[in-house]
Amino acid sequence: MKRIINFSKIFLLLVLALSLATCKKNKFLNVNNNPNYPATVTPALALPTCEANIAYMLGNQMTIMGGMWGQYWTQDPFNGIQYGNYDKYNNVPTDNDGMWTSMYAVGANLNYIINTDTGTRTYAGIAYLLKAYNFQLVCDAYGAAPLSQALQGAANTAPVYDPEQQIYDSLVVWVNNGMSIINAVQTGTSPASDLIYPGLPMSQWQKFGNTLLLRIYIRECLKNPGVAQAGIAKLLQSPGYISAGFMASKADDAKTIYISSTYQQYPLYATYVSLNSFRQLIASATVINMMNGLNDPRIADFFVPNTNSGAYQGLLQGDAENIQGAADTAWSAIGAEEFSPTTSVFLLTGTESQFLQAEAEVRGYITGGASGASASYTSGITSSFSEWTTSSAASVSTYTAQSGVNFSNATSSSAQLNLILTQKWIAMCGNQNFEGWTEWRRTRIPTGFVPSATSVLAAGKFPQRFVYPSEELLNNTSFPGEALITSAIWWDINP
C-alpha cells in the first residue's frame, strides 16, 4: 500500500535533513534541546522527505506550467488571471525561486542519505535513483545547472554551471550506482517509510531504475543517437534488467497518493484551496480537438462537459485575457480524476514505459522492430485506459482500429513514431503535464500546437525552458546569465 503524505511533517523533516546535509554541526546546551524533534535525521526519515518534495514540485508548479505550455490546459477567462502570465509565456525569474530551492534541497537530502546509509544501503540505492530523477527535472526545465560543485553548503556558495550533456552523463552514473546496490538486495522489500513502493519487493525499484535509464537515453537519442543506442544495449544486458525488466502496467506506477484531509491533499488542489480559488484552469482547445477527433474515451476522465451544451469544448490557448470576464459555461473544466484532493502525482508510469519501448523498437534500439513496437504501442494505450474510470471500460481494440490510431496503417518509421508520440502525449494529459510538454519540445509531436493568442514572444515562438530563478542571479557569482525562454534545451534539435 502506498504511504499517504502529510506535508506538515514532511516540511519539518526537510528543514532538519537539509540542515544536516549542508551545515556544520553546532553544539547546544541540553536545555535548548526540544525532546519533540529528532536530534538526528535517519535515512528512514529523510527518504520520504525527498519523495514528498519531488512530488510537491512536480504536482504543483510544474504541472501548471507543463499543462499550459504542453497545451493541455489554459486560463479560465471568468475566474481571474491567476496563471495568465504563464499563458502569455511571461515567465519571470521570481516565479521559479521556490521550485529551484526545493529541487536543490532535495539533492542535498539525497546526498545525505547516500553518505549516511549503512548496512544493506537500501536507502542509498533508492536515493541514487531519485537523485537522477530530480536532476533530470532540473536539466529538462532549465538546461545547464550547478551540479559537480553544488550541494556543498557553505563550502561552495558559487558553484559553476555544468553543461547539459555532462549533467545527463551524471544521471546515467547515478542510476547505475543505485541499481548496483538495489540488485544486491532485490529479494528484499522496500522500506516502510518509502512513499512510492512501501513494503513492496525491491524489484519495483529495479523496474523504475531500468525505465528511468531508458527515458534518459530516449530523451537524448535525437542529439546523440549512438550514445542512446549503445546505452540501451548495455542496459538490456544488465543484471537489473535481466532480473526485473521495465515497468509494464499501472501496477508498476511510481506515484504518491493523497487523501482529503488538510495537509495531505494533492498539491495543486491544496494550492487552489489556499488561494480560495477554483476553476482557474480549463481545457485547451488543442487537446480537446485532438481527443474529439479520435473519439477518445479518456476525454471523459480528463475533462468535464461544458454546461452550455454538454459538449467537450476547449478554449484557444491564451485567449482568456481577450475575453476576460466571459462566462465559462462554454468550456470544459478539468475532470475530477485529475483534479481532486486524492489525485496522485505520477513520477514514472507503466504507460510511459510502454511508449518508450515502442519508440526504442522503431529506432532499432530494442529488438522487435515494427511488430514489437505495435505490441508496445497497444500496451501503452491499454495501460493508459486502465488508469481511469470511464476509459477502463472502453474497448482498446475499437479505439486502435480507427484510421488515426491504427498502427498497421503507419508504413514508415516516421509515421509510426508520430502515432506513438501522439498517444504518449494524450496519455500524459493532466497527470504528467511536465513530461508531456518536455516530449513535445523534444519531438514537436503532436503537430497542431498554436502559439498563445496573447503571447509576449515573437510570432510563432513557444517557450522552450523555464527561466533561471532570481536567487541565482543575485547570489551565485558563477551565474552565467539568464537564458531566453525560447532557447532550446540541449536535446532539442528542432529549428
Secondary structure, DSSP 4 states (H G I P E B T S, - for coil): -PPBP-HHHHHHHHHHHHHHHHS------GGG--TTS-SS--HHHHHHHHHHHHHHHHTTHHHHHHHHHTTSEEE-SSS--TTHHHHTT---GGGGHHHHHHHHHHHHHHHHHHHH--TT-HHHHHHHHHHHHHHHHHHHHHSSEE-TT-S-GGG-SSPPEEPHHHHHHHHHHHHHHHHHHHHHTTTSB--TT-SSSTTSBTHHHHHHHHHHHHHHHHHTTTT-HHHHHHHHHHHHTSHHHHHH-S--SGGG-EEEB--SSTTSS-HHHHHHHHHT----EEEBHHHHHHHHHTT-TTHHHHB---TTTS----BPTTTTGGGTT--GGGSPBBPTTTSSTTPPEEEE-HHHHHHHHHHHHHTTSSTTHHHHHHHHHHHHHHHHHHTSTTGGGS-HHHHHTSTTT-GGG--SHHHHHHHHHHHHHHHTTTTSHHHHHHHHHHH--SS-----TT-SSSTT----SPPPPHHHHHH-TT---PPPTTSPPTT----
